[in-house]
């Protein structure tokens, strides 16, 4: 593993796409998972990469080795070793089911009861399939507000020239349980878990760039913020190792499996694990799941989802409210979107607010701003659409008659007149083609200027090349004093380094 600090311009763009103080990235070869050879000017050569990467098949032994490493490190990373002084003892008692939790449930119950008349007037919640939707939203709000679920936020970014090529994966994890068993034995243990009642949630942020596509930089159609991760260090992993790492995280938080000494997957029987819920959070998360499948990553069939885009539609109806607009509407400061790590983090903050009864009341999130059409309005809309179709057909018929008239006139022309007409027609077509070309060029220039205005002086994320998913796990979930370098002390079991 090698650590590099990238060189940036003042506007946040990297010089020459990716320039390091010491360059070690090698071009993908025939043995690589990538099916393309890319040079440093890859944006001008995107035609060399036409198809998506083939769907990967992850080796179970690789996933289980990473999962075993993660299980060793994760809980220890959230332990706080303090003597149970009276304030901490009080806080730990409040963090049990007979303390704060009933109060939070009571708040949700009161909110749902008081808002029942508002929900009944919202066509997205009141009738038909909306009744099931209403129950789903109510359960989601309860689980999140009462700190009863893990939130696993996900975002995937692709190359703007070929959206089948994945360039970034962003993950943000909120785990109110952390050391789950410590909640039940808090008065008998010397470990305090403060995750469930912290006034500021502890969120684990992860940003991964795919090594095979690391030189594919956006910036023509979407802002280039790949280097502006707000959460710290960006990890560069190969396509396969990134998939193994993400799959291990999903298995840890959704499937609750561990790896035995011989590498077989074992389902946890711990009661606390069985009670734990995990939501996959995303803004229009279905698209991200499709990208994961192409990497060979799978999710449990009946996993819970919290789609913030769908929750925004409770208020805005069918209107698609993007992530940036959603953050603005809920007063969440944000910067450098279109970076997968940042998008996952801000989507998680958005989920917190969308599931907070007080915020829902303050922002009137249960009120349908876009009302559904009445039967009379629907009939008027159909009538207007019919009139538009008839008018379009009339224009088409008139155009056809004009074309036929011109064709008849051309037939009656002399050869000299036909030649002159053809010359004038060609000149007119060339003029229109030049005008379209210039118009397209000016639009592209304006688009680039708009993107540049969005790029401000920004924090520069440190890039770190990671050779394996196990190293990524140890770096991200190891003890805080080992965050600056990956130590060899965690590799106690030789089978973690070299699986059989």
C-alpha positions in Angstrom: 0.0 0.0 0.0 1.3 3.4 -0.9 0.1 6.8 0.1 0.0 9.8 -2.2 -1.1 13.4 -2.1 -2.5 14.7 -5.3 -1.6 18.1 -6.8 -4.5 20.4 -7.5 -5.2 23.7 -9.1 -6.9 26.4 -7.1 -10.3 25.6 -8.7 -10.1 22.0 -7.4 -9.2 20.3 -10.8 -6.4 17.9 -10.8 -3.5 18.6 -13.1 -3.4 16.1 -15.9 -6.4 14.2 -14.5 -4.4 12.4 -11.9 -0.8 13.5 -11.1 0.9 12.2 -8.0 4.1 13.1 -6.4 5.2 9.5 -7.1 3.3 7.7 -9.9 2.8 4.0 -9.5 -0.5 3.4 -11.3 0.0 1.0 -14.1 -2.1 0.8 -17.3 -4.6 -2.0 -17.3 -3.2 -5.0 -19.2 -4.7 -8.1 -20.7 -4.8 -9.8 -17.3 -6.7 -7.0 -15.7 -10.4 -7.0 -14.9 -10.7 -4.0 -17.3 -11.4 -4.7 -20.9 -9.9 -1.4 -22.1 -6.5 0.3 -22.4 -6.7 4.0 -21.3 -4.2 6.7 -21.7 -3.9 9.9 -19.7 -6.1 11.8 -22.2 -9.0 9.3 -21.8 -11.8 11.8 -22.3 -10.8 12.3 -25.9 -10.5 8.6 -26.4 -13.7 7.4 -24.8 -14.7 5.6 -28.1 -12.1 3.0 -27.2 -14.4 2.0 -24.3 -17.8 1.1 -25.7 -19.2 -1.6 -23.4 -19.7 -2.0 -19.7 -17.3 -4.1 -17.7 -18.4 -7.8 -17.5 -20.3 -8.9 -14.5 -18.0 -10.1 -11.9 -18.2 -13.3 -9.9 -16.8 -12.9 -6.3 -15.0 -15.8 -4.7 -16.6 -16.8 -1.4 -13.3 -17.3 0.3 -12.2 -13.7 -0.5 -15.5 -12.3 0.9 -15.3 -14.4 4.0 -11.7 -13.4 4.8 -12.7 -9.7 4.6 -15.8 -10.4 6.6 -13.8 -12.1 9.4 -11.4 -9.2 9.5 -14.3 -6.7 9.6 -16.0 -8.6 12.5 -12.8 -8.5 14.5 -12.2 -4.7 14.0 -15.7 -3.2 13.8 -17.0 -3.5 17.4 -13.6 -2.5 19.0 -13.6 0.7 16.9 -16.8 1.9 18.7 -15.9 0.9 22.3 -15.4 3.7 24.8 -13.4 2.5 27.8 -14.4 4.7 30.7 -15.3 3.9 34.3 -19.1 4.2 34.9 -19.1 7.5 36.7 -22.6 8.7 37.6 -23.1 10.9 34.5 -22.1 8.0 32.2 -24.1 5.5 34.2 -27.2 7.7 33.8 -26.6 8.1 30.1 -26.1 4.4 29.6 -29.3 3.6 31.5 -31.1 6.1 29.2 -29.7 4.2 26.3 -31.7 1.1 27.1 -35.3 0.1 26.2 -36.7 1.4 29.5 -35.2 4.9 29.2 -35.1 7.1 26.1 -36.6 4.6 23.6 -40.2 4.6 25.0 -40.1 8.5 24.9 -39.1 8.4 21.3 -41.8 5.9 20.4 -44.3 8.1 22.2 -43.2 11.1 20.1 -43.8 9.1 16.9 -47.2 7.8 18.1 -48.3 11.3 18.9 -47.1 12.6 15.5 -48.8 9.9 13.5 -52.0 10.4 15.5 -52.0 14.2 15.1 -51.1 14.0 11.4 -53.7 11.3 10.5 -56.1 13.9 9.0 -53.3 15.3 6.9 -52.2 11.9 5.7 -55.8 11.1 4.8 -55.9 14.1 2.4 -52.6 13.2 0.7 -53.4 11.0 -2.3 -49.9 9.4 -2.1 -50.8 8.0 1.4 -54.6 7.8 1.8 -56.2 5.2 -0.5 -55.5 2.0 -2.4 -51.8 1.1 -2.6 -51.2 4.2 -0.6 -52.4 2.5 2.5 -49.5 0.0 2.3 -47.2 2.9 1.4 -48.5 4.8 4.5 -47.7 1.8 6.7 -44.2 1.5 5.2 -43.5 5.2 5.7 -44.7 5.1 9.3 -42.5 2.1 10.1 -39.5 3.8 8.5 -40.0 7.0 10.4 -40.4 5.1 13.7 -37.3 2.9 13.1 -35.0 5.8 12.2 -36.3 8.3 14.8 -36.1 5.8 17.7 -32.6 4.7 16.7 -33.8 1.2 16.0 -32.1 0.6 12.7 -28.8 0.8 11.0 -28.7 3.1 8.0 -26.4 2.1 5.2 -26.3 4.9 2.6 -25.0 4.1 -0.8 -24.1 6.1 -4.0 -22.5 5.0 -7.2 -21.0 7.4 -9.8 -20.2 6.5 -13.4 -18.3 8.1 -16.3 -20.4 10.7 -18.1 -19.2 9.4 -21.6 -20.2 5.8 -20.8 -22.5 5.4 -17.8 -21.9 1.7 -17.8 -18.4 2.3 -16.4 -18.3 2.7 -12.7 -15.8 5.2 -11.4 -16.7 5.8 -7.7 -18.6 4.1 -4.8 -19.6 6.1 -1.8 -20.9 4.6 1.5 -22.0 6.3 4.8 -23.0 4.1 7.7 -24.9 5.1 10.8 -25.0 2.3 13.4 -26.9 3.2 16.6 -26.0 -0.2 18.1 -22.2 -0.2 17.5 -21.2 -2.7 20.2 -24.7 -4.1 20.4 -24.3 -6.5 23.3 -23.0 -3.7 25.4 -26.4 -2.2 25.6 -27.9 -5.1 27.5 -25.0 -5.5 29.8 -24.1 -1.9 30.3 -24.2 -1.9 34.1 -22.1 -5.0 34.3 -19.5 -4.0 31.7 -16.8 -1.3 31.6 -17.8 -0.3 28.1 -20.3 2.5 27.3 -22.0 2.7 23.9 -23.1 6.2 23.3 -24.2 5.8 19.7 -27.9 5.5 20.4 -28.3 8.9 22.2 -25.5 11.0 20.8 -26.7 14.5 19.9 -24.5 14.4 16.8 -24.7 11.0 15.0 -21.5 9.2 14.4 -21.3 8.4 10.7 -18.6 6.3 9.0 -17.8 7.8 5.6 -16.2 5.7 2.8 -15.1 6.8 -0.7 -13.7 4.4 -3.2 -12.3 5.1 -6.7 -12.0 2.2 -9.1 -8.4 1.8 -10.2 -9.3 0.6 -13.7 -11.3 3.8 -14.4 -9.3 6.2 -12.2 -8.4 8.3 -15.3 -11.9 8.7 -16.6 -12.8 12.1 -15.3 -16.2 13.9 -15.6 -16.6 17.6 -16.1 -18.3 18.1 -19.5 -21.9 17.3 -18.4 -21.6 17.0 -14.6 -19.2 18.7 -12.2 -15.9 17.1 -11.6 -15.7 16.6 -7.8 -14.0 13.2 -7.8 -11.1 14.7 -5.8 -13.2 16.7 -3.3 -14.3 14.0 -0.8 -15.3 15.8 2.4 -14.8 12.8 4.6 -11.1 12.4 4.5 -9.1 9.8 2.6 -10.2 8.4 -0.8 -9.2 4.8 -1.3 -8.2 3.5 -4.8 -9.1 -0.1 -5.2 -9.2 -2.5 -8.1 -12.7 -3.3 -9.4 -12.6 -6.8 -7.9 -11.2 -5.8 -4.5 -13.7 -2.9 -4.2 -16.6 -5.4 -4.9 -15.3 -7.8 -2.3 -15.0 -5.0 0.3 -18.5 -3.7 -0.4 -20.0 -7.2 -0.4 -18.4 -7.9 3.0 -19.9 -4.7 4.4 -23.3 -5.6 3.1 -23.0 -9.1 4.6 -22.0 -7.6 7.9 -24.9 -5.2 8.1 -27.6 -6.9 6.2 -27.0 -10.7 6.4 -25.2 -10.7 9.7 -22.8 -13.5 8.8 -19.4 -14.3 10.1 -16.6 -16.4 8.7 -15.5 -19.5 10.5 -11.9 -20.6 10.8 -12.2 -22.8 7.7 -13.7 -19.9 5.7 -17.4 -21.1 5.7 -20.1 -18.4 6.3 -22.0 -18.8 9.6 -25.2 -16.9 10.4 -25.1 -15.1 13.7 -27.4 -16.5 16.4 -27.0 -13.5 18.7 -30.4 -12.2 19.8 -29.3 -8.6 19.4 -28.2 -9.2 15.8 -31.6 -10.8 15.1 -33.4 -7.7 16.4 -31.2 -5.3 14.4 -32.7 -3.7 11.3 -30.7 -2.3 8.4 -32.1 0.1 5.8 -30.4 0.6 2.4 -30.5 4.4 2.0 -30.2 6.2 -1.3 -31.7 8.9 -3.5 -33.3 6.9 -6.2 -31.4 3.9 -4.9 -32.7 1.5 -7.5 -30.2 2.7 -10.0 -27.3 2.2 -7.6 -28.4 -1.3 -6.9 -28.3 -2.1 -10.6 -24.7 -0.9 -10.8 -23.7 -3.0 -7.8 -25.1 -6.1 -9.5 -22.8 -5.5 -12.5 -19.9 -5.6 -10.0 -21.1 -8.9 -8.7 -22.4 -7.5 -5.4 -25.7 -8.9 -4.2 -28.2 -7.7 -1.5 -30.6 -9.9 0.5 -33.8 -10.3 -1.4 -36.1 -8.7 1.1 -33.8 -6.0 2.4 -35.4 -2.8 3.7 -35.0 0.4 1.7 -35.2 4.1 2.5 -35.4 5.9 -0.8 -35.2 9.7 0.0 -36.4 10.5 -3.6 -39.6 8.5 -3.0 -40.1 10.2 0.4 -39.8 13.6 -1.2 -42.6 12.6 -3.5 -45.0 12.5 -0.6 -44.9 16.3 -0.7 -44.1 16.9 -4.4 -46.0 14.1 -6.1 -44.6 12.8 -9.4 -42.2 15.7 -9.7 -38.6 14.4 -9.4 -36.8 16.4 -6.7 -33.0 15.8 -7.1 -30.6 15.5 -4.2 -29.3 19.0 -4.4 -32.8 20.5 -4.4 -33.9 18.2 -1.6 -31.0 19.3 0.6 -31.9 22.9 -0.1 -35.5 22.4 0.8 -34.6 20.9 4.1 -31.8 23.4 4.9 -29.0 21.0 4.9 -25.6 22.7 4.1 -23.8 20.7 1.4 -21.0 21.0 -1.1 -19.2 19.1 -3.9 -22.1 16.8 -4.9 -21.5 14.3 -7.7 -18.7 12.9 -5.5 -20.0 9.4 -4.5 -18.7 9.7 -0.9 -20.3 13.1 -0.4 -23.6 12.1 -2.0 -23.9 9.1 0.3 -23.2 11.2 3.4 -25.6 14.0 2.5 -28.3 11.5 1.5 -28.0 10.0 5.0 -28.4 13.5 6.6 -31.5 13.9 4.3 -32.9 10.6 5.6 -32.5 11.8 9.2 -34.5 14.9 8.5 -37.2 13.1 6.5 -37.7 10.7 9.4 -37.8 13.4 12.1 -41.4 14.2 13.2 -40.5 17.8 14.2 -38.9 18.5 10.8 -41.9 16.9 9.0 -44.2 19.3 10.8 -42.0 22.3 10.3 -41.5 21.7 6.6 -45.1 20.4 6.1 -43.6 17.3 4.5 -46.9 15.4 4.8 -48.9 18.0 2.8 -49.3 17.3 -0.9 -48.1 20.4 -2.6 -49.0 19.0 -6.0 -52.6 18.0 -5.8 -54.0 15.1 -7.8 -56.4 15.9 -10.7 -60.2 15.5 -10.3 -62.1 13.3 -12.8 -63.3 16.5 -14.5 -59.8 17.8 -14.7 -58.6 14.5 -16.1 -61.3 14.6 -18.8 -60.3 18.2 -19.7 -56.7 17.2 -19.9 -57.6 14.3 -22.3 -59.7 16.6 -24.4 -56.8 19.1 -24.6 -54.4 16.3 -25.6 -56.8 15.2 -28.3 -57.0 18.7 -29.7 -53.2 18.9 -29.7 -53.0 15.7 -31.7 -55.5 16.9 -34.2 -53.7 20.2 -34.7 -50.4 18.3 -35.1 -52.0 16.0 -37.7 -53.4 19.0 -39.5 -49.9 20.6 -39.6 -48.4 17.4 -40.9 -51.0 17.2 -43.7 -50.4 20.8 -44.7 -46.7 20.2 -44.8 -47.2 17.1 -47.0 -49.3 19.1 -49.4 -46.7 21.8 -49.6 -44.0 19.2 -50.3 -46.1 17.7 -53.1 -46.7 21.1 -54.5 -42.9 21.9 -54.6 -42.3 18.4 -56.2 -44.7 19.2 -58.9 -43.2 22.6 -59.6 -39.7 20.9 -59.8 -41.0 18.5 -62.4 -42.2 21.4 -64.6 -38.8 23.1 -64.4 -36.2 23.0 -67.1 -32.9 21.3 -66.6 -31.2 24.6 -66.0 -33.8 25.6 -63.4 -33.5 22.3 -61.7 -29.7 22.6 -61.4 -30.1 26.1 -60.0 -32.7 25.0 -57.5 -30.5 22.1 -56.4 -27.6 24.5 -55.9 -29.6 26.9 -53.8 -31.0 24.0 -51.8 -27.6 22.6 -51.0 -26.3 26.1 -50.0 -29.3 26.4 -47.6 -28.7 23.0 -46.1 -25.0 23.8 -45.6 -26.0 27.1 -43.9 -28.4 25.4 -41.6 -25.8 22.7 -40.8 -23.2 25.4 -39.9 -25.7 27.3 -37.7 -26.6 24.0 -35.9 -22.9 23.3 -35.3 -22.2 26.8 -34.0 -25.3 26.6 -31.7 -24.2 23.3 -30.3 -20.7 24.6 -29.8 -21.9 27.7 -28.0 -24.2 25.6 -25.8 -21.3 23.4 -24.9 -19.2 26.4 -24.0 -21.9 27.8 -21.8 -22.3 24.4 -20.1 -18.6 24.2 -19.3 -18.7 27.8 -17.9 -21.6 26.8 -15.7 -19.8 23.8 -14.4 -16.7 25.8 -13.7 -18.8 28.3 -11.7 -19.9 25.3 -9.5 -16.3 24.4 -8.8 -14.9 26.4 -5.9 -11.7 26.3 -4.0 -12.2 23.1 -2.0 -10.7 20.6 0.3 -8.4 18.2 -1.4 -8.9 14.6 -0.4 -5.8 12.5 0.1 -5.6 9.6 -2.3 -4.4 6.2 -1.0 -3.9 3.2 -3.2 -5.0 0.0 -1.4 -4.0 -3.4 -2.7 -6.7 -5.5 -1.1 -10.1 -5.4 0.5 -8.6 -6.6 3.8 -6.2 -3.6 3.8 -9.2 -1.3 3.1 -11.1 -2.9 6.0 -8.2 -2.5 8.5 -7.6 1.1 7.5 -11.2 2.2 7.8 -12.3 0.2 10.8 -9.0 -0.2 12.8 -8.2 1.6 16.0 -8.1 5.4 15.7 -4.4 5.6 16.4 -3.7 3.2 13.5 -5.6 5.2 10.9 -2.6 6.8 9.4 -1.0 3.5 8.5 -2.1 -0.1 8.1 -0.4 -2.1 10.8 0.4 -5.8 10.5 -0.8 -6.5 14.0 -4.4 -7.3 12.8 -3.2 -10.0 10.6 -2.8 -12.5 13.4 -4.4 -15.3 11.4 -2.3 -16.3 8.4 -5.4 -17.4 6.6 -6.5 -13.7 6.4 -3.5 -12.9 4.3 -3.4 -16.0 2.2 -6.7 -17.8 1.9 -6.5 -21.4 1.1 
